[in-house]
């Protein structure tokens, strides 16, 4: 894999992870109105987003 492609993949993964955490925190706070739960779900990131999509 060339350096340019590797840099693009790395940047995409970093952006995806932070977006997933932000999305999880927003969904959690909107649902539970608790900063504690929002922080926990932000740490879990995409795991919580996928769980929420399946459950609700």
Secondary structure, DSSP 8 states (H G I E B T S, - for coil): --HHHHHHHHHHHHHHHHHHHHHHHHHHHHHH--HHHHHHHHHHTHHHHHHHHHH-
